[in-house]
Amino acid sequence: MTKKVKTIWQGKAGLHEKYIKEALEKAEELELLYAGTQAQYKNQRMTIAPEQLRSGEIGKEAYPEKHGEGFYRLIYFKWTPDKNPQGKLL
């Protein structure tokens, strides 16, 4: 699963917990593409393996869902870009 990240704060990328749950259910890695304006992160991508998805730091704040009821939290991962900026070879 691939998701775009627009903000990296204090060296961490925050993701909606539903994306983490979805990737865990499918047992697939999560690929993050930086799509923000911070120059030091331009064109970077990061891959989180399924076994690493449970190690994210759960945010303290709960945010209201935009569509529907309830609240969600952000799960933060230290931004460690992949070494190969060209991606994976098929």
N, C-alpha and C positions, 0 to 999 in steps of 0.2 A: 504494500500500500504506500502511496506517495502523498505527502502533504506539504503545502507551502507554509513557511514561517516568515512572518513579516517583522518580528521583533525578537531580538536577543538582548536580554537584560541581565546584567552582572554575569555574563558568560554562560547564561542558561537560556534554553528555548522552552517555552511553555506550550503544552498541548492539551486540548480538551480531553477529559478522561474517556469520552466515548470512543475516540480513535485508538486509545491504548487497549481498551476492552475488545474492540473489534479485531485488532491485530492479534491479540492473545487468543481469541476464539478461533481464528483462522490459522494460528501458529505460523504467522508470516512476519518478515521483518518490516520495519517502518522506515521509509526513506524520507528525509526532510530536505527540502530545497529552500534556500534562503531567497526571499523575494522582497526584502525590505530595502531601505535606503542607506544603511550603514556601510560605508566604503570598505571597511576591513573584512566584511563577510560576503561581499559581492561574489556571485557565481559559485558559492560553496554549497556542498551537500553533505549530509551526514546520514549514516545508516545505523539503525538500532536493531540488533538481533533480537529474536523472540525471547531468548533467555535473559536479556537485559531490560526488557520492558517493565518488569516488576521492580526494578531498582530505582525508578524515578522518584523524585522528591515531591510529595503531595503538597500543594499550596494550601495556605491557611484560610484564604478567603473563598467563600462560595458565591458564585455569580448566578443571576437569574437566567434561565434559558430564554433565548430570543423568540423561539417558536415552541409553544407548548408550556407545560407546567414544570415546576421543579427548579432545582439548582444544580450547578456542576462545579467542579474544581479543575484547576489546571495542574498538570503533572509536569514537573520541570526536569530537564535533562541537560547535563553539562554539554556545551557545544564543542564537539570534537569532530572537525570536518574529516571526511574521507581523504586518504592520502592520494588517491588517483582521481583528479578532478574531471577526467573524461568519462567516468562511470565504468560500468562493467562491460566486458566483452561477451558477446553471445557465442 
